[in-house]
Amino acid sequence: MSWERFKKYCVGLEGLGFSIDVSRVDFDEAFLGAMEAPMREAFASMKALEAGAIANPDENRMVGHYWLRTPSLAPTPEIRGQIEGALSKIKEFARKVHSGEICGSAGKFENLLCIGIGGSALGPQFVSEALGSPKSDKMKVFFLDNTDPDGYDVVFDKLGDSLGKTLAIVTSKSGGTPEPRNAMVEAISRWEAAGLDFAKHAVATTGEGSQLYNFAKQKGFIDEFPMWDWVGGRTSEFAAVGLLPAALQGIDIDSLLRGASEMDAATRVESLLGNPSALLSLMWYKCTGGKGLKDMVILPYKDRLLLFSRYLQQLIMESLGKELNLKGERVEQGISVFGNKGSTDQHAYVQQLRDGVNNFFVTFIEVLKDRECFSPDVSDGATSGDYLHAFMLGTRKALSEKNRESITITVKDCSAYSVGLLIALYERAVGFYASLVGINAYHQPGVEAGKKAASSILSINAKILSVLERANGAMSIDEIAEEIKLENDKQIVFKLLSHLISNEQFGVAVHSGSGFDAKFIKGK
């Protein structure tokens, strides 16, 4: 790896405290030359998107997450006013909560319970973990981001008897998404069991006129915050979805927005080597053959960035994992993303990365500043931060020696500003890559298909319970499947019965036999 190649392909933005080094990806000038025309089209598409074009044709929607950090670029005065109004409202609401002007039944709010799923949870969780601190947080933050009853119990056990000092944010664009709806219903039951009114401890972040919006109005929630149809869940960290919990936690949301806005400005430059997001998307294309042939491994060398790979999993895989391209042709696009953190990974899967199957490329996230305070030496003239940095550089070198490609992204610190930079960098890289491979990055038909399938299975579950309730005796899997007209999918019947008998509240039990030959009854 020559010094000259490094200087040529390490792009630094000194004013942002940021650089991206792609010198360890195996490409040449011929590749860049071949990609100039496709990238010109990608730049044009992005420019049209930011100007308000319909960039999500399947849902006939604009895509406006870039306007959130620079409202002056919004295509209409109305949208600009909505963004600026929401930001002002978030700041004022946080001020009132922190001062105790808005409080719970037991006094000033001390805890924050965020209820959401997908982009309504992953972004806020990542930012909370990356920027929070017990020393500076103004509220202690908890998340319900699934429909796991045991997971609910763990969180509520931590909250204990402090529900009267806990503010809940329920986030769902439609209000009909099962996971946040279920979590809200369970939360309501917890507050009621404590003799408290959940609504007096809750706000909703949702679309105007949605099921959740109407429910919040009817029940008298403290307030409602907007979600707009031109902002997708996975790109909503700079809307109320992410900014409201961050502001309540005490995170500097102005710096977060400024970092994103300044990275946006840098990634509007129509240059292959001068635009970090364009360069990143080109490296994805080169490493994966433009067809997802290799996986993306995210290795942040900072504990605070542990959740960055999970956040990027959704942003990248939900955006790029598409069966059809914009022409309706079957392409099955996508890039698989996984990762944890360094140097933990050096004692886990880095062994395979160096010596095993070469089906990946790595992105190292380098954070230059170790900590806010002085670091003592842990060995002769070296601090723990020195070791962490040496492990990163050493791992990168070891991978290169085995012709394993890597990208290195460097930020000066793990501040709100730098986190804003990173989120904006990847959001635009996703948009550019989608243009290069000709797909719609802003819809998620596979997610909707999963929801529909789950709904049909819940209907089957109800039918099984009804059949057993009416039965004169014990019934086999075959008999139940025949009764509910599901002979072609007895596996689903078996799996649902296995769940029912494992939870006593349903009253279903094995009467005789076992396994596939068991007969089942339901207590009357």
N, C-alpha and C positions, 0 to 999 in steps of 0.2 A: 504494500500500500504506500504509494509515493506521496511525498510532501506536496508535490505539484498537483496531483489529483485531488488531494484533500483541500488545498487552497481554492481550486476551481469549483469544487462541488460541495463546499461547506458555505451555506448562505447565512450570513449574520445580519440581524436587525438590531444594531446596538442600542438604538433609542428605546427598544422594547425589552431589552435584556433577553434576547431570544436568538437561537440559531438552529439550523437544521443541516445535518451532515449526511449526504447520500453517497459519499465516495465509496462506500463498501457495498454498494449494489452494482452488479455486473451489467453495466450499460456503456454505450459509447456515443460519440457524436452522431453516428448514423441513426441510432434510435431516436435521439432528440430531433433530428431533422425529419424523420418519418412521422413524428408526433406533432409537428408544428401545425399542420392543417386541422387535425382533430381538436387540438387545444384551442385554436382560434374559434372553432364552433362552440367549444365549451365556454370560453370567455363570453361569446355573444349570448349564449343561452342564459348564463348567470346574470349578465347585464339586463336582459329582458325580464328575468325573474325578479330582480331587485326593483325594476321599474313598475312591477305590478301585473306582468303577464300571467296567464293561466299556466302555471308550471306543474300542476297536478291535474292532468287532463282526465284521469279516470273519475275524479270527484269534482271536476270543474271548479278548482279552487286556486286562488293565489297562494304563494308560499312566502310568508313575511317575517320569518324569525330574524332576519338581518335588520329589519326596521326597529326591533325592540331595543337595540343598543344605540341606534342613531335615528330617532323618530323623525328628524328633518328629511330623511330619505323616503318616508312613507308616500305612497302614490296619491293620497288624498288628504286634505286637511282633517277630515273626519277621523281617519285611522291614526293620524299623528296625534290628534286630541285624545283618542282612546288610550293610546300608549302612555302619553304624558300624564293623563288623568289617573290611570291605574298606578303609575309609579308614585305619584304624589299621595294617593290614597294609602298605598302600602307603607310608605314612610310615616304618615300621620298615625295610622293604626298601630304600627310598632311603637311609636313614641307613647301613645296612650296606654298600651299594654305595659310597657316598661315603667311608666310613671305610676301605674296602679289606677289610672283614670278608668280604664276598662279592666275589670277584675272578675274573678270567679266567686262562687258562693262562700268559699273559705278564705277569701282575700286575694292578694296580688298573685297573678299567674306566675308559677315557677317552672312548670313543665309544658312542653309542646308535643302533642301527639299528631303526627302526620299520617293520614290515611290516604293511600293511593296505590297505583299499580303501574308498571312499565315506566314510561317517561315521567309520570307524575310521582314517581318514587326514586328511580335510579339517579336522576340528576340531583334532586335535593339531598339524597343520601351521600352522593359523592362529594358535593360541596360542603355539606355539614362535617363529614369526616376529614376533608382536606383542610378546612379553615377553622374548625371549632377548637375550643380550648377550655378546660374546666376553670382556668384562671380568668378568662374574659367573656365566656358565654353568659348571656343575660337570661337564657332559659335552657333547661336540659331537654334534649330532643330525643323522641322515640318514634319508631315507624311501624305501621301495620301495612305490609306490602304484599299480602298473599291472602288466601282464604283457608289458612291452616289453623284449626281450632287450638292446637297445642301451642302454636306460635303466638296466638292471641294471649293465651294464659301466661306465657313467659313475660310478655310486655306488661300486662296488667299486674302481674306479681311484682314487677319492678316498680310500677307506679304506686302500688299498695293503697294506702288510705288517703292519697293526695289528689284524688280526682277533683275535689273542690278547688284545687289550685292548678288544674291542668286545662290548657286550651287545646281543642282539637281542630285541625284543618282537614276537611273532607274534600278531596280533589278528584273530580271526574267530569269530563267534558259533557257527556250525555246524562250522567247520573244513573245509567242503566248497566254499566259495566259490573259484572258480578262481584269481582274481588273487593273493590272499595265499598260497594253497596253492602256486602256481607259484613265487612269489617265495621262499617258504621252501625249496622243493626246490632252487632255484638257490643259495640261501644255504648250504644244507647241502653242496652240491658244492664251493663255494668254501672252506668251512672244512676239508672233507676233503682238498682239494688242497693246503692249507697244513699238512696233517698234524695237524689239530685236531678235537676232538669238538664239533660244533655244540651239542649238548644242554647241554654244560657252560658254554655262553655264551648260553643262551636261556631266556626265560620265555614263557608263553602266557597271553593274555587271551581267554577263551572260555567257552562254556556248559558247565556240569558234565555229563559224559557224552558230549560231542560228539566228533566224529572227531579234532579237534585236541587236546581234553582227553585222550583215550585215547592218542593218539600221544605227547603230552608225558610222560605217566606211563610209558609203555612205554620211551621213550628216556632218561628220567631228566633232563628239563629242571630247571633250578634251582628253578622254582616255577610256580604257576598262579594267575591272578587271575580273578575272576568276571565274567561277562556274564549278565544276567537277561532273561527273555523280556518283561518289562514295561518295558524300556528299548530304544527303537529306536536304530539306529546313528547316525542324524543328530541325535539328542538325547542322545548318550552322552558328551559332553565332560566332564561332572561325575561320571562313573563311572570305573572303572579304565581304560577305553579312553583317556580324555584325561588323567586325573589322574596315572596312573603315569608316562607319559613326561614330563609337566610337572614332577613332583616330582624325577625323576631328572635333568632338565636343571637344576634348581635354582630353578624358579619357585615363588613363594609361593602354594601351592594353597589355603591357608586364606583368603587375601584374595580369591582367585578365587571360592571358594565363598560368601564373605560378600557379595561384590558381587551374585552371582546371587540369594542368599537375600533380600537387602534389596530388590532389584528385584521379586522375586516378591511380597513383602509389599505393595509399592506398586501392583502390578498386580492385586491381589485386590480393590481398592476398586471397588465397583459404581457407577461414575460415568463418564459418557461423556467429560467433559472433565478429570476428575481422575485417570484411569487411563491412563498412557502407552501401554500395549499396546492397550487398547481404542481409544484415539484413533488410533493408527497403523493398526489394522485397518480402522477406518472410513474413513480417508483412502485406503487401498488400494481399498476398495469404491467410493468416490466416483470416484477417478481412473480405474478400470478398468471402471466400470459394473457391477461385481460379476460380470463375465464375462471378465476378462483382456484387455480391449480395448486396453490400453496396457501397455508394458513398464516395468519398474522399473530405473532406473539408480542404482547405488550409487556415490557419489563421496566416499570418505574422504580428507580432506586431512591425511594422515599416512602416511609410508612404511611404518611398522610395521603399518598396517592394510590393506596391499596385498591380502592374501588374504581379507579380510572378504567381498568380493563373491563369491569362489569358494565360501566357506563358506555364504553365504546362498543361492547358486544351488541347492545341494543341499537345504538346510533348507526353502526356500520351494517350489522347483519339484517336488521329490520328494513333498512333503507336499500341495501344492495341485493338482498336475497330474493330475487324475483324469477318467476317461471317464464314470463313473457317480456319481450322488449316493447318499445313504443309503437312498433309496427304490428304488434300482435303475434310475432314469431316466437316459437319456443326456444329459449336460450338457457334457462336454468342458471342464472347468474348468482354471484355472491362471494364473499370472502369470510371464512371462519376466523373468529377472534378468540384468543384465550390469553391468560396471563395472571400473574399474582404480584410479586414484588421482589426486588433484589435487596439483599443478597440471599434471602430465603430460598429463592429458586435455584441457587447454585447447589443447594443440598437436596434438590428435588429433580425437576425435569430438565435442567440444563445439561445433565449427563447425556440424555437422549438427543438434545439439540446439537451437541457437538459430535457425538459418535454414532447416532442412530440414523433413521431415515431422514433424508433431506427434503422434507415436504413443508417447509415453513420459511418465513423471514421474520426477523426480530426488529422491534422498535424499542430502543433504549430511551428512557426518559431520565435525563440527567438534571439534577437540581444542585446548583453550585453552592448555595449557602447552607451550612450544616444546621445551625440553630441560632436563636436570638442571643444567647448568652455565651460566655467563654467555655471552651471545651478543654478539659484536662488531657494530658498525654496518657494513653493507655499502654504504650510501650515506648521505646527510645525515640523521642521526637515525633511520634505519630498519635493522632487523636482517633477516636472511633469514626469520625467523619472521614478522615483520611483513608481508613480501612474500607469504608463503604465505597468511596470514589475509586479506590484501587481495584476493588472487586469488580466494579462496573467496567473499567477500562481493561482489566485483565480478561474478563469474560468475553468482551467484544473482540479482543485480540485472539483469544483461543478459538472463537467461532470463525473468524476470518481465516485462520490457519487451515481450517477444514473447508474453506470455500462456502461458508454459510453466510448468506447476505444479511446485512443489518443497516438500519437507519438510526441515527442518534438525534434526538430533539433535546435541546438544552434551554433551560430557563434559569434565571438568576436566583430565584427563591420560590417558596411555596406560599405566595401571598394571594390575596383576592385578585389582584391585577394579573398575576401569572396564570392562575386558574382560568380567568376569563380569556386570556390568550389561547390557552390549550383547547378550550371548548370551541372557540371560534375557528381555530386552525382546522380542526377535524370536521366541523360542520361543513365548511366550504370544500374541503378535500372530498368529502362524500358527494357533494353536488357535482364537482368536476368529474369525478370518476364515473358517476352515473351518466353524465353526458358522453364520456368516452365510450361507454359500452351500450349506450342507447336505451336506458331503462328509466322508469319513473321511480325516483328515490323517495317519493313523498306519500305513498299509500302503503297499505299493509293488508292485502287480501287474504294472505295466509293466516293472519291473526283472526280475522273475521270468520274464516272457515273453522278454526278451532273453537271459537265461541259457539257457532251453530251446532257443531258436533257435540259439545258438552251439553247444550240445551236438550238435544235429542236423547242423550244418555240419561239425563235427569228425568225425562219423561218415562223412559223404560224403567227406571228405578221405582217411580211411583206406581207403575202398572204391576210390577212384581209384588210390591207391598199390598196392593189392592187384591191381587189374585190370592195371595196367602191369607189375607184377612177373610176372604169369602170361602176358602177351601174347607171341605168337610174332614180332611185328614192331611197327612204329610204329602208333599209333592216333590218329585225329582226335578232335576234341571231340565230334562227333556220335556216333562209335562208342563212345567212353567213356560218354557220357550214356545211350546205348541199353543198354550192358552193365550199368550200375548202376541202370537203370530211372529215369532222371531226365530224360527227354526234354522235360518241361515246364519245366525250369529250367536250361537249358544255360548261362545266364549265370554261375551259381554254379560250374559245372564250369570255365568259362573263368577266372574269378577265382582259383579254387584252383590251377589249373595255372600261372597267372602267378606265384603265390607260390612254388610248388614249384620252378619252374625258376630262380627268383632266389636260392635257397638251396642250395648245392652238396651239403650233407649228405644231401639226399633222393635224389640220384642221378637226378633227372628232367631231361631235356633235350629241346630241339626237334630232331627228326630231319630234317625237311624242311618247306618252306613257311614261312609266317609269319602272325602275327596270328590271325584267326579260322580260317584255312585250314591252320594248322600241324598237324604230326603229331608225337607225343611218344613217347619211349622212356624206360625206366628201366634203369639199369645193374644188372646181376646181381651 
